[in-house]
Amino acid sequence: MTTAGHISGRTAHRSNVQTASLAVGAVFLLVGLLGFIPGVTTNYDQLSVAGHTSEAMLFGVFQVSILHNIVHLLFGAAGVAMAKTDSGSRNFLIWGGAVYLVLWIYGLVVPHESAANFVPVNMADNWLHLVLGVGMIALGVVLTRDHTSHRHSKT
């Protein structure tokens, strides 16, 4: 018999870092799906495959394209998949956060109206990428700090 928290007689336990990875991944999956829903995404008829010419705006604020939405979906799937282990969760949060910091710098350096803005990003995306990058890295470090210090102190 299966009850909440028990699977095949074993207690299912998810660490805090795994929960964080799963939650972040789920949010990215949700955002990726919402980017394809008219109404949630304004100017949906102007959603393009990629590039700065996409005038579709998720929640009327964040510039998106089909590529941008697919990246959110893939990133979300990675977070959910990597949440199976502590090390996978930590890697997803820290390295994923690093990717978002690179995207933040990309958004600051690349002119928004240039062909190089293929993702596409706008100023709202830029600042969200900064918050995501710092937040994800912080979660990955803080939620595994005790675990990694115990592992290194046993030598």
ChimeraX commands (.cxc) that place a marker at each C-alpha (Angstrom):
marker #1 position 0.00,0.00,0.00 radius 0.5
marker #1 position 1.30,3.44,-0.91 radius 0.5
marker #1 position 0.76,6.40,1.40 radius 0.5
marker #1 position 1.97,9.96,1.27 radius 0.5
marker #1 position 5.71,9.95,1.88 radius 0.5
marker #1 position 6.00,6.16,1.56 radius 0.5
marker #1 position 6.83,4.29,-1.60 radius 0.5
marker #1 position 7.20,0.50,-1.51 radius 0.5
marker #1 position 7.69,0.55,2.25 radius 0.5
marker #1 position 10.45,3.16,2.07 radius 0.5
marker #1 position 10.16,6.75,3.15 radius 0.5
marker #1 position 10.58,9.09,0.20 radius 0.5
marker #1 position 12.88,11.95,1.22 radius 0.5
marker #1 position 13.82,14.93,-0.84 radius 0.5
marker #1 position 16.56,17.21,0.44 radius 0.5
marker #1 position 16.15,20.97,0.47 radius 0.5
marker #1 position 18.43,21.39,-2.55 radius 0.5
marker #1 position 16.43,18.77,-4.46 radius 0.5
marker #1 position 13.20,20.56,-3.55 radius 0.5
marker #1 position 14.68,23.87,-4.74 radius 0.5
marker #1 position 15.83,22.34,-8.03 radius 0.5
marker #1 position 12.43,20.73,-8.56 radius 0.5
marker #1 position 10.62,24.01,-7.78 radius 0.5
marker #1 position 12.85,26.12,-10.03 radius 0.5
marker #1 position 12.53,23.54,-12.81 radius 0.5
marker #1 position 8.75,23.47,-12.44 radius 0.5
marker #1 position 8.57,27.26,-12.63 radius 0.5
marker #1 position 10.63,27.26,-15.83 radius 0.5
marker #1 position 8.34,24.59,-17.32 radius 0.5
marker #1 position 5.30,26.68,-16.40 radius 0.5
marker #1 position 6.82,29.86,-17.85 radius 0.5
marker #1 position 7.73,28.01,-21.06 radius 0.5
marker #1 position 4.15,26.79,-21.43 radius 0.5
marker #1 position 2.64,30.18,-20.58 radius 0.5
marker #1 position 4.73,31.75,-23.34 radius 0.5
marker #1 position 2.61,29.82,-25.83 radius 0.5
marker #1 position -0.76,30.88,-24.41 radius 0.5
marker #1 position -2.48,33.88,-26.03 radius 0.5
marker #1 position -3.67,36.36,-23.44 radius 0.5
marker #1 position -0.96,35.43,-20.97 radius 0.5
marker #1 position 1.42,36.38,-23.77 radius 0.5
marker #1 position 0.33,39.68,-25.27 radius 0.5
marker #1 position 0.89,40.37,-28.98 radius 0.5
marker #1 position 0.78,36.62,-29.43 radius 0.5
marker #1 position 0.16,37.05,-33.17 radius 0.5
marker #1 position 3.63,38.65,-33.36 radius 0.5
marker #1 position 5.41,35.69,-31.72 radius 0.5
marker #1 position 8.34,34.84,-33.98 radius 0.5
marker #1 position 10.69,31.88,-34.01 radius 0.5
marker #1 position 13.64,33.93,-32.76 radius 0.5
marker #1 position 15.13,37.39,-32.89 radius 0.5
marker #1 position 14.48,40.87,-31.64 radius 0.5
marker #1 position 11.53,41.35,-34.00 radius 0.5
marker #1 position 9.29,39.18,-31.82 radius 0.5
marker #1 position 6.88,41.58,-30.16 radius 0.5
marker #1 position 5.22,38.89,-28.02 radius 0.5
marker #1 position 5.39,39.77,-24.33 radius 0.5
marker #1 position 4.90,37.24,-21.54 radius 0.5
marker #1 position 2.63,38.87,-18.94 radius 0.5
marker #1 position 2.88,41.99,-21.12 radius 0.5
marker #1 position 6.41,42.59,-19.77 radius 0.5
marker #1 position 8.99,40.00,-20.86 radius 0.5
marker #1 position 9.87,39.73,-24.56 radius 0.5
marker #1 position 9.62,36.12,-25.76 radius 0.5
marker #1 position 9.91,34.10,-28.93 radius 0.5
marker #1 position 9.35,30.45,-29.78 radius 0.5
marker #1 position 13.07,29.82,-29.14 radius 0.5
marker #1 position 12.90,31.66,-25.81 radius 0.5
marker #1 position 9.89,29.56,-24.71 radius 0.5
marker #1 position 11.56,26.32,-25.80 radius 0.5
marker #1 position 14.70,27.24,-23.84 radius 0.5
marker #1 position 12.50,27.77,-20.75 radius 0.5
marker #1 position 10.91,24.35,-21.29 radius 0.5
marker #1 position 14.28,22.60,-21.73 radius 0.5
marker #1 position 15.77,24.40,-18.75 radius 0.5
marker #1 position 12.76,23.40,-16.66 radius 0.5
marker #1 position 13.01,19.78,-17.75 radius 0.5
marker #1 position 16.70,19.80,-16.79 radius 0.5
marker #1 position 15.89,21.16,-13.32 radius 0.5
marker #1 position 13.23,18.51,-12.73 radius 0.5
marker #1 position 15.46,15.70,-14.02 radius 0.5
marker #1 position 18.50,16.85,-12.05 radius 0.5
marker #1 position 16.43,17.10,-8.85 radius 0.5
marker #1 position 16.80,13.32,-8.46 radius 0.5
marker #1 position 20.13,13.75,-6.64 radius 0.5
marker #1 position 21.71,16.33,-4.36 radius 0.5
marker #1 position 24.71,16.76,-6.65 radius 0.5
marker #1 position 22.53,17.09,-9.75 radius 0.5
marker #1 position 20.35,19.64,-7.99 radius 0.5
marker #1 position 23.37,21.63,-6.81 radius 0.5
marker #1 position 24.89,21.58,-10.30 radius 0.5
marker #1 position 21.62,22.68,-11.90 radius 0.5
marker #1 position 21.21,25.58,-9.51 radius 0.5
marker #1 position 24.81,26.80,-9.57 radius 0.5
marker #1 position 25.61,26.26,-13.26 radius 0.5
marker #1 position 22.11,27.27,-14.34 radius 0.5
marker #1 position 22.49,30.42,-12.27 radius 0.5
marker #1 position 25.82,31.07,-13.99 radius 0.5
marker #1 position 24.11,30.72,-17.36 radius 0.5
marker #1 position 21.54,33.31,-16.29 radius 0.5
marker #1 position 24.28,35.71,-15.20 radius 0.5
marker #1 position 25.87,35.31,-18.65 radius 0.5
marker #1 position 22.44,36.03,-20.19 radius 0.5
marker #1 position 22.18,39.14,-18.01 radius 0.5
marker #1 position 25.55,40.39,-19.30 radius 0.5
marker #1 position 24.54,39.44,-22.86 radius 0.5
marker #1 position 21.36,41.50,-22.48 radius 0.5
marker #1 position 23.32,44.49,-21.20 radius 0.5
marker #1 position 25.97,44.35,-23.93 radius 0.5
marker #1 position 23.93,43.41,-27.02 radius 0.5
marker #1 position 21.73,46.22,-28.35 radius 0.5
marker #1 position 18.09,45.16,-28.07 radius 0.5
marker #1 position 17.26,46.16,-31.65 radius 0.5
marker #1 position 20.22,44.36,-33.23 radius 0.5
marker #1 position 20.22,41.02,-35.05 radius 0.5
marker #1 position 22.55,39.73,-32.32 radius 0.5
marker #1 position 19.59,39.84,-29.92 radius 0.5
marker #1 position 18.39,36.47,-31.20 radius 0.5
marker #1 position 16.99,35.20,-27.88 radius 0.5
marker #1 position 15.27,37.94,-27.63 radius 0.5
marker #1 position 15.62,39.91,-24.39 radius 0.5
marker #1 position 14.45,43.30,-23.21 radius 0.5
marker #1 position 15.34,45.33,-20.10 radius 0.5
marker #1 position 12.80,43.46,-17.94 radius 0.5
marker #1 position 14.37,40.16,-19.03 radius 0.5
marker #1 position 17.82,41.50,-18.20 radius 0.5
marker #1 position 16.98,42.30,-14.60 radius 0.5
marker #1 position 15.04,39.07,-14.16 radius 0.5
marker #1 position 18.09,37.17,-15.42 radius 0.5
marker #1 position 20.24,38.91,-12.80 radius 0.5
marker #1 position 17.82,37.98,-10.00 radius 0.5
marker #1 position 17.52,34.40,-11.28 radius 0.5
marker #1 position 21.28,33.99,-11.60 radius 0.5
marker #1 position 22.08,35.29,-8.13 radius 0.5
marker #1 position 19.11,33.47,-6.57 radius 0.5
marker #1 position 19.87,30.12,-8.17 radius 0.5
marker #1 position 23.55,30.25,-7.24 radius 0.5
marker #1 position 22.65,31.27,-3.68 radius 0.5
marker #1 position 20.21,28.35,-3.37 radius 0.5
marker #1 position 22.77,25.89,-4.71 radius 0.5
marker #1 position 25.48,27.10,-2.33 radius 0.5
marker #1 position 23.45,27.73,0.81 radius 0.5
marker #1 position 21.37,24.56,0.63 radius 0.5
marker #1 position 24.47,22.36,0.26 radius 0.5
marker #1 position 26.92,24.28,2.45 radius 0.5
marker #1 position 26.60,21.93,5.47 radius 0.5
marker #1 position 26.63,18.84,3.26 radius 0.5
marker #1 position 29.84,19.80,1.47 radius 0.5
marker #1 position 31.60,20.96,4.66 radius 0.5
marker #1 position 30.78,17.63,6.37 radius 0.5
marker #1 position 32.04,15.70,3.37 radius 0.5
marker #1 position 35.36,17.59,3.35 radius 0.5
marker #1 position 35.84,17.42,7.13 radius 0.5
marker #1 position 35.70,13.59,7.15 radius 0.5
marker #1 position 39.08,13.25,5.43 radius 0.5
marker link #1:1,2 radius 0.2
marker link #1:2,3 radius 0.2
marker link #1:3,4 radius 0.2
marker link #1:4,5 radius 0.2
marker link #1:5,6 radius 0.2
marker link #1:6,7 radius 0.2
marker link #1:7,8 radius 0.2
marker link #1:8,9 radius 0.2
marker link #1:9,10 radius 0.2
marker link #1:10,11 radius 0.2
marker link #1:11,12 radius 0.2
marker link #1:12,13 radius 0.2
marker link #1:13,14 radius 0.2
marker link #1:14,15 radius 0.2
marker link #1:15,16 radius 0.2
marker link #1:16,17 radius 0.2
marker link #1:17,18 radius 0.2
marker link #1:18,19 radius 0.2
marker link #1:19,20 radius 0.2
marker link #1:20,21 radius 0.2
marker link #1:21,22 radius 0.2
marker link #1:22,23 radius 0.2
marker link #1:23,24 radius 0.2
marker link #1:24,25 radius 0.2
marker link #1:25,26 radius 0.2
marker link #1:26,27 radius 0.2
marker link #1:27,28 radius 0.2
marker link #1:28,29 radius 0.2
marker link #1:29,30 radius 0.2
marker link #1:30,31 radius 0.2
marker link #1:31,32 radius 0.2
marker link #1:32,33 radius 0.2
marker link #1:33,34 radius 0.2
marker link #1:34,35 radius 0.2
marker link #1:35,36 radius 0.2
marker link #1:36,37 radius 0.2
marker link #1:37,38 radius 0.2
marker link #1:38,39 radius 0.2
marker link #1:39,40 radius 0.2
marker link #1:40,41 radius 0.2
marker link #1:41,42 radius 0.2
marker link #1:42,43 radius 0.2
marker link #1:43,44 radius 0.2
marker link #1:44,45 radius 0.2
marker link #1:45,46 radius 0.2
marker link #1:46,47 radius 0.2
marker link #1:47,48 radius 0.2
marker link #1:48,49 radius 0.2
marker link #1:49,50 radius 0.2
marker link #1:50,51 radius 0.2
marker link #1:51,52 radius 0.2
marker link #1:52,53 radius 0.2
marker link #1:53,54 radius 0.2
marker link #1:54,55 radius 0.2
marker link #1:55,56 radius 0.2
marker link #1:56,57 radius 0.2
marker link #1:57,58 radius 0.2
marker link #1:58,59 radius 0.2
marker link #1:59,60 radius 0.2
marker link #1:60,61 radius 0.2
marker link #1:61,62 radius 0.2
marker link #1:62,63 radius 0.2
marker link #1:63,64 radius 0.2
marker link #1:64,65 radius 0.2
marker link #1:65,66 radius 0.2
marker link #1:66,67 radius 0.2
marker link #1:67,68 radius 0.2
marker link #1:68,69 radius 0.2
marker link #1:69,70 radius 0.2
marker link #1:70,71 radius 0.2
marker link #1:71,72 radius 0.2
marker link #1:72,73 radius 0.2
marker link #1:73,74 radius 0.2
marker link #1:74,75 radius 0.2
marker link #1:75,76 radius 0.2
marker link #1:76,77 radius 0.2
marker link #1:77,78 radius 0.2
marker link #1:78,79 radius 0.2
marker link #1:79,80 radius 0.2
marker link #1:80,81 radius 0.2
marker link #1:81,82 radius 0.2
marker link #1:82,83 radius 0.2
marker link #1:83,84 radius 0.2
marker link #1:84,85 radius 0.2
marker link #1:85,86 radius 0.2
marker link #1:86,87 radius 0.2
marker link #1:87,88 radius 0.2
marker link #1:88,89 radius 0.2
marker link #1:89,90 radius 0.2
marker link #1:90,91 radius 0.2
marker link #1:91,92 radius 0.2
marker link #1:92,93 radius 0.2
marker link #1:93,94 radius 0.2
marker link #1:94,95 radius 0.2
marker link #1:95,96 radius 0.2
marker link #1:96,97 radius 0.2
marker link #1:97,98 radius 0.2
marker link #1:98,99 radius 0.2
marker link #1:99,100 radius 0.2
marker link #1:100,101 radius 0.2
marker link #1:101,102 radius 0.2
marker link #1:102,103 radius 0.2
marker link #1:103,104 radius 0.2
marker link #1:104,105 radius 0.2
marker link #1:105,106 radius 0.2
marker link #1:106,107 radius 0.2
marker link #1:107,108 radius 0.2
marker link #1:108,109 radius 0.2
marker link #1:109,110 radius 0.2
marker link #1:110,111 radius 0.2
marker link #1:111,112 radius 0.2
marker link #1:112,113 radius 0.2
marker link #1:113,114 radius 0.2
marker link #1:114,115 radius 0.2
marker link #1:115,116 radius 0.2
marker link #1:116,117 radius 0.2
marker link #1:117,118 radius 0.2
marker link #1:118,119 radius 0.2
marker link #1:119,120 radius 0.2
marker link #1:120,121 radius 0.2
marker link #1:121,122 radius 0.2
marker link #1:122,123 radius 0.2
marker link #1:123,124 radius 0.2
marker link #1:124,125 radius 0.2
marker link #1:125,126 radius 0.2
marker link #1:126,127 radius 0.2
marker link #1:127,128 radius 0.2
marker link #1:128,129 radius 0.2
marker link #1:129,130 radius 0.2
marker link #1:130,131 radius 0.2
marker link #1:131,132 radius 0.2
marker link #1:132,133 radius 0.2
marker link #1:133,134 radius 0.2
marker link #1:134,135 radius 0.2
marker link #1:135,136 radius 0.2
marker link #1:136,137 radius 0.2
marker link #1:137,138 radius 0.2
marker link #1:138,139 radius 0.2
marker link #1:139,140 radius 0.2
marker link #1:140,141 radius 0.2
marker link #1:141,142 radius 0.2
marker link #1:142,143 radius 0.2
marker link #1:143,144 radius 0.2
marker link #1:144,145 radius 0.2
marker link #1:145,146 radius 0.2
marker link #1:146,147 radius 0.2
marker link #1:147,148 radius 0.2
marker link #1:148,149 radius 0.2
marker link #1:149,150 radius 0.2
marker link #1:150,151 radius 0.2
marker link #1:151,152 radius 0.2
marker link #1:152,153 radius 0.2
marker link #1:153,154 radius 0.2
marker link #1:154,155 radius 0.2
view
